Amino acid sequence: MRALYDLLKKEFTYDANRDFYAKFNPSLDRGMDLLSYRPMRSRDIKSIVAIEKQLYNFPWSEGTFKDCQKIGYLCWVCDRVDQVVGYGIVSIAAGEAHIMNIGVDPSFHRQGIGRGLMDRLMETADENRCHVALLEVRPSNDVAIQMYLNMGFSEIGMRKDYYPGKKGREDAVVLSLPLAAKEPEKEPEKESAEKSAKET
Ligand SMILES: CC(C)(COP(=O)(O)OP(=O)(O)OC[C@H]1O[C@@H](n2cnc3c(N)ncnc32)[C@H](O)[C@@H]1OP(=O)(O)O)[C@@H](O)C(=O)NCCC(=O)NCCS
């Protein structure tokens, strides 16, 4: 519901103030007001790949992002006005939310966007009644590890030779965060059908 609301709000509301500040006074401290989060669209992928290339030595290709959409991973982006500045992808299966990728345009680091994207991914996990969130991260990635630890993730293991590296392969640290899985909602029609069956 939240995703749909954000999408509709962005599509149908024009905020002249927001555009003015973004174009003519970007240095004014209104950064957070200019950010919005929404599900990824196919036409975002080119911008996302451009960011991805700045972030990683072994970036995902355009094809990999397209496959994520095809497979049904839940993919989010953060816009600053009309520019994609970050993205996050989560795979949901068997009550587990696996964070597959998260990245923020280096020009917009340290403005709360990474945390905002993680919050969206966690909300998505919650809406899908996941009981745990999992992710892998390079042990050398202090910034990302700090963000995950601040969110309550903790280390549960290592995956040997998980990532490609410049000198051979690099291990991954596995982090997890327990989530309070929601009980599935009861189907009201079935319940009342059962009740009337008993009454007859
Ligand atoms: C990790 C990443 C997504 C964080 O994005 P960001 O928008 O800069 O992060 P935020 O501003 O929301 O900060 C979130 C937290 O990250 C940590 N953090 C961010 N930048 C940091 C820095 N330079 N030094 C230490 N901690 C830092 C802090 O814990 C911060 O919380 P705080 O602001 O309350 O202290 C971003 O650095 C990135 O794109 N990195 C490259 C891709 C990557 O490594 N992805 C993760 C793969 S597992």
The ligand as a MOL file (V3000), in Angstrom:
LIG
                    3D

  0  0  0     0  0            999 V3000
M  V30 BEGIN CTAB
M  V30 COUNTS 48 50 0 0 0
M  V30 BEGIN ATOM
M  V30 1 C 26.2930 1.7900 2.1520 0
M  V30 2 C 25.5660 2.9570 1.4780 0
M  V30 3 C 24.3510 2.3760 0.7400 0
M  V30 4 C 25.1060 3.9340 2.5520 0
M  V30 5 O 24.3610 4.9470 1.9140 0
M  V30 6 P 24.2500 6.4550 2.5120 0
M  V30 7 O 23.0780 7.0750 1.8520 0
M  V30 8 O 25.5220 7.1560 2.4190 0
M  V30 9 O 23.9520 6.1080 4.0410 0
M  V30 10 P 23.1400 7.0040 5.0910 0
M  V30 11 O 23.4760 8.4350 4.9230 0
M  V30 12 O 21.7110 6.6120 5.0840 0
M  V30 13 O 23.7990 6.4970 6.4360 0
M  V30 14 C 23.3500 5.3040 7.0360 0
M  V30 15 C 24.3780 4.8190 8.0210 0
M  V30 16 O 25.5140 4.3040 7.3090 0
M  V30 17 C 26.6890 4.5540 8.0720 0
M  V30 18 N 27.5710 5.4090 7.2830 0
M  V30 19 C 27.2780 6.0580 6.1290 0
M  V30 20 N 28.3650 6.6920 5.6770 0
M  V30 21 C 29.3550 6.4470 6.5650 0
M  V30 22 C 30.7120 6.8170 6.6610 0
M  V30 23 N 31.2790 7.5720 5.7230 0
M  V30 24 N 31.4320 6.3500 7.6990 0
M  V30 25 C 30.8750 5.5610 8.6460 0
M  V30 26 N 29.5890 5.2000 8.6230 0
M  V30 27 C 28.8360 5.6210 7.6000 0
M  V30 28 C 26.2510 5.2420 9.3480 0
M  V30 29 O 25.9830 4.2130 10.2810 0
M  V30 30 C 24.9600 5.8990 8.9170 0
M  V30 31 O 24.0870 6.1360 9.9660 0
M  V30 32 P 24.1900 7.5620 10.7040 0
M  V30 33 O 24.0740 8.6100 9.6400 0
M  V30 34 O 23.0220 7.5160 11.6210 0
M  V30 35 O 25.5150 7.5750 11.3890 0
M  V30 36 C 26.5040 3.7240 0.5010 0
M  V30 37 O 27.6830 4.0480 1.1780 0
M  V30 38 C 26.8460 2.9610 -0.7580 0
M  V30 39 O 26.1680 3.0690 -1.7770 0
M  V30 40 N 27.9480 2.1960 -0.7110 0
M  V30 41 C 28.4110 1.4490 -1.8670 0
M  V30 42 C 27.5300 0.2670 -2.1490 0
M  V30 43 C 27.5290 -0.6900 -0.9910 0
M  V30 44 O 28.5390 -0.9100 -0.3390 0
M  V30 45 N 26.3850 -1.3240 -0.7550 0
M  V30 46 C 26.2340 -2.3190 0.2890 0
M  V30 47 C 26.6210 -3.6510 -0.2350 0
M  V30 48 S 26.4100 -4.9320 0.9790 0
M  V30 END ATOM
M  V30 BEGIN BOND
M  V30 1 1 1 2
M  V30 2 1 2 3
M  V30 3 1 2 4
M  V30 4 1 2 36
M  V30 5 1 4 5
M  V30 6 1 5 6
M  V30 7 2 6 7
M  V30 8 1 6 8
M  V30 9 1 6 9
M  V30 10 1 9 10
M  V30 11 2 10 11
M  V30 12 1 10 12
M  V30 13 1 10 13
M  V30 14 1 13 14
M  V30 15 1 14 15
M  V30 16 1 15 16
M  V30 17 1 15 30
M  V30 18 1 16 17
M  V30 19 1 17 18
M  V30 20 1 17 28
M  V30 21 1 18 19
M  V30 22 1 18 27
M  V30 23 2 19 20
M  V30 24 1 20 21
M  V30 25 1 21 22
M  V30 26 2 21 27
M  V30 27 1 22 23
M  V30 28 2 22 24
M  V30 29 1 24 25
M  V30 30 2 25 26
M  V30 31 1 26 27
M  V30 32 1 28 29
M  V30 33 1 28 30
M  V30 34 1 30 31
M  V30 35 1 31 32
M  V30 36 2 32 33
M  V30 37 1 32 34
M  V30 38 1 32 35
M  V30 39 1 36 37
M  V30 40 1 36 38
M  V30 41 2 38 39
M  V30 42 1 38 40
M  V30 43 1 40 41
M  V30 44 1 41 42
M  V30 45 1 42 43
M  V30 46 2 43 44
M  V30 47 1 43 45
M  V30 48 1 45 46
M  V30 49 1 46 47
M  V30 50 1 47 48
M  V30 END BOND
M  V30 END CTAB
M  END
